[in-house]
Amino acid sequence: MEQPGYDYHVDIPGTTIFDGRMAMKGYALNKMCYSFNSRENREAFAADEDAYMANYRLSDAQRDAVRARDILGMIEAGGNIYYLAKLAGIFKLSVQDVGGLQTGRTTEEFQDFLNSQA
């Protein structure tokens, strides 16, 4: 239920809002990423990414983003950053790497930005 004076679907240019609609869109991708809590599942993904993604019935856009290691594309395809962090770890991306991608900065620029905020 919407609250008076609150625009539920705020448009922030360049930002993908993770709301109920995006949660539904990204369910398969997020479920797959959650599975990476298990070492066996991380190893199965590394052994055959396409088969693993097919098992979770990822959409074409989700599969393409995963293959391209496109974190922003995964977010646009409904990925929740907290679940995607599991996948980013498999890709050897740090939290700072992902932060840089999300803000259009290099990892070093993002680290400098964080340090300047302390």
C-alpha angles and dihedrals in degrees: 000000000000119000119230112266094015119114102209095195101052113180112220109178112241093011127108108212113216104219135143092287091053091045089058092045092050099039096112094045093047092046090052092049090049088056088065089079082088118074090213090058093048088052092047090051092049091049095053117001096178094052091046092051091047090053089059093042096234116187119251090255091052093048092047091050092049092048090049092046084234105161093179089051089052090052090050088050090058101274117154111222092226091059093038089058087073090056092043088057090056088052089051092245117146126217087256091053090054092044089054091050091050093050099039093249134120115252090256092049090050092050090049089050091051091048091051090056094057 
